[in-house]
Amino acid sequence: MTIAIIGAGNVGGALGNNWAQKGHDIVFGVRDPKAEKTQALLKTIGGNVKAATAAEATASADVIVLSTPWPATEAAIRSMGNLRGKVVLDATNPLTRGPEGIALEIGHAISGGEKVQGWAAGASVFKTLNTTGFGNMANPVFKGVKSVMFVAGDDAAAKPKVMALVGDLGFEVIDAGPLRSARLLEAHAMLWIDLALVRGQGRDFAFGILRR
Ligand SMILES: NC(=O)c1ccc[n+]([C@@H]2O[C@H](COP(=O)([O-])OP(=O)(O)OC[C@H]3O[C@@H](n4cnc5c(N)ncnc54)[C@H](OP(=O)(O)O)[C@@H]3O)[C@@H](O)[C@H]2O)c1
């Protein structure tokens, strides 16, 4: 599958590398495809990996992944052109810096995922790949146990493909329901961030599902 990853930073780089090792073709959509750091990333990953503008990357892709900083996300979506009929995985979190440090900018009554759906007219948006750190996206397996990744989205026909793609990374994948569940997943992401960056857990932990 050809996956366009918009934003080639911590998250985009980790996802691109992991999916490329699983045989997917990756095209990063970036503002400057020739930038030294982007070229260095392509070299590190190897395989069938390219960089292009966001519009070029999305035109030929089966699936698009958004991994841009929240304040840049609307502009990044606009720069992709017509997204009608495209499947978009939204890995962003609507973060801001509040009086008590890093926090969600919105929540409860609306989510970043639903805002992304509003900006990406006609696309099928799924909230996923936002609830754990980029290091865990590179390697989601802990001592042989898969950490969990949720997928929330309204397009029932496209959801199995999205869940399979997230599963290819090595996660246990759970259907979290409609896109409005992004409100829960973004709060869940905030819990991971708070535990990792404020409460001393560090980045090398993840949530999992236990069953009897
Ligand atoms: N870091 C994590 O562990 C983590 C985990 C889960 C979710 N997230 C979420 O994932 C998103 C990305 O986080 P990150 O840590 O990967 O950030 P990052 O390392 O700062 O990378 C962001 C990337 O987005 C690019 N970008 C900015 N504006 C763009 C535009 N208009 N078009 C295309 N690309 C653009 C940047 O490229 P330039 O070099 O051109 O600026 C950069 O490559 C955020 O929304 C974050 O909340 C992060």
The ligand as an SDF file (V2000), in Angstrom:
LIG
                    3D

 48 52  0  0  0  0  0  0  0  0999 V2000
    5.7600   13.1140   19.6910 N   0  0  0  0  0  0  0  0  0  0  0  0
    4.9520   12.1140   20.0700 C   0  0  0  0  0  0  0  0  0  0  0  0
    5.3690   11.1620   20.7670 O   0  0  0  0  0  0  0  0  0  0  0  0
    3.5060   12.1140   19.6210 C   0  0  0  0  0  0  0  0  0  0  0  0
    2.7000   11.0090   19.9230 C   0  0  0  0  0  0  0  0  0  0  0  0
    1.3810   10.9690   19.4610 C   0  0  0  0  0  0  0  0  0  0  0  0
    0.8840   12.0260   18.7170 C   0  0  0  0  0  0  0  0  0  0  0  0
    1.6820   13.1060   18.4650 N   0  0  0  0  0  0  0  0  0  0  0  0
    1.1350   14.2120   17.6600 C   0  0  0  0  0  0  0  0  0  0  0  0
    1.6740   14.0630   16.3450 O   0  0  0  0  0  0  0  0  0  0  0  0
    1.9020   15.3500   15.7550 C   0  0  0  0  0  0  0  0  0  0  0  0
    3.3630   15.4590   15.3350 C   0  0  0  0  0  0  0  0  0  0  0  0
    4.1970   15.3420   16.4730 O   0  0  0  0  0  0  0  0  0  0  0  0
    5.7740   15.2020   16.2950 P   0  0  0  0  0  0  0  0  0  0  0  0
    6.3210   14.9710   17.6630 O   0  0  0  0  0  0  0  0  0  0  0  0
    6.0850   14.2440   15.2080 O   0  0  0  0  0  0  0  0  0  0  0  0
    6.1330   16.6770   15.8210 O   0  0  0  0  0  0  0  0  0  0  0  0
    7.4870   17.1640   15.0910 P   0  0  0  0  0  0  0  0  0  0  0  0
    8.5880   16.2260   15.4110 O   0  0  0  0  0  0  0  0  0  0  0  0
    7.6190   18.6010   15.4130 O   0  0  0  0  0  0  0  0  0  0  0  0
    7.1500   16.9870   13.5330 O   0  0  0  0  0  0  0  0  0  0  0  0
    6.1510   17.7390   12.9100 C   0  0  0  0  0  0  0  0  0  0  0  0
    6.3950   17.7000   11.4230 C   0  0  0  0  0  0  0  0  0  0  0  0
    5.3290   18.4170   10.7710 O   0  0  0  0  0  0  0  0  0  0  0  0
    5.9080   19.1840    9.7140 C   0  0  0  0  0  0  0  0  0  0  0  0
    5.0340   20.2650    9.2910 N   0  0  0  0  0  0  0  0  0  0  0  0
    4.7140   21.4020    9.9370 C   0  0  0  0  0  0  0  0  0  0  0  0
    3.8630   22.1240    9.2020 N   0  0  0  0  0  0  0  0  0  0  0  0
    3.6290   21.4200    8.0670 C   0  0  0  0  0  0  0  0  0  0  0  0
    2.8330   21.6380    6.9030 C   0  0  0  0  0  0  0  0  0  0  0  0
    2.0710   22.7280    6.7720 N   0  0  0  0  0  0  0  0  0  0  0  0
    2.8430   20.6930    5.9190 N   0  0  0  0  0  0  0  0  0  0  0  0
    3.5870   19.5660    6.0330 C   0  0  0  0  0  0  0  0  0  0  0  0
    4.3660   19.3030    7.1290 N   0  0  0  0  0  0  0  0  0  0  0  0
    4.3730   20.2320    8.1240 C   0  0  0  0  0  0  0  0  0  0  0  0
    7.2340   19.6280   10.2640 C   0  0  0  0  0  0  0  0  0  0  0  0
    8.0680   19.9510    9.1850 O   0  0  0  0  0  0  0  0  0  0  0  0
    9.0320   21.2350    9.1240 P   0  0  0  0  0  0  0  0  0  0  0  0
   10.3560   20.6720    9.4150 O   0  0  0  0  0  0  0  0  0  0  0  0
    8.8480   21.7220    7.7480 O   0  0  0  0  0  0  0  0  0  0  0  0
    8.5530   22.2140   10.1850 O   0  0  0  0  0  0  0  0  0  0  0  0
    7.7040   18.3580   10.9890 C   0  0  0  0  0  0  0  0  0  0  0  0
    8.3350   17.4660   10.1090 O   0  0  0  0  0  0  0  0  0  0  0  0
    1.4630   16.3850   16.7920 C   0  0  0  0  0  0  0  0  0  0  0  0
    0.1400   16.7820   16.5130 O   0  0  0  0  0  0  0  0  0  0  0  0
    1.5390   15.6020   18.1220 C   0  0  0  0  0  0  0  0  0  0  0  0
    0.6320   16.0970   19.1030 O   0  0  0  0  0  0  0  0  0  0  0  0
    2.9630   13.1840   18.8920 C   0  0  0  0  0  0  0  0  0  0  0  0
  1  2  1  0
  2  3  2  0
  2  4  1  0
  4  5  1  0
  4 48  2  0
  5  6  2  0
  6  7  1  0
  7  8  2  0
  8  9  1  0
  8 48  1  0
  9 10  1  0
  9 46  1  0
 10 11  1  0
 11 12  1  0
 11 44  1  0
 12 13  1  0
 13 14  1  0
 14 15  2  0
 14 16  1  0
 14 17  1  0
 17 18  1  0
 18 19  2  0
 18 20  1  0
 18 21  1  0
 21 22  1  0
 22 23  1  0
 23 24  1  0
 23 42  1  0
 24 25  1  0
 25 26  1  0
 25 36  1  0
 26 27  1  0
 26 35  1  0
 27 28  2  0
 28 29  1  0
 29 30  1  0
 29 35  2  0
 30 31  1  0
 30 32  2  0
 32 33  1  0
 33 34  2  0
 34 35  1  0
 36 37  1  0
 36 42  1  0
 37 38  1  0
 38 39  2  0
 38 40  1  0
 38 41  1  0
 42 43  1  0
 44 45  1  0
 44 46  1  0
 46 47  1  0
M  CHG  2   8   1  16  -1
M  END
$$$$
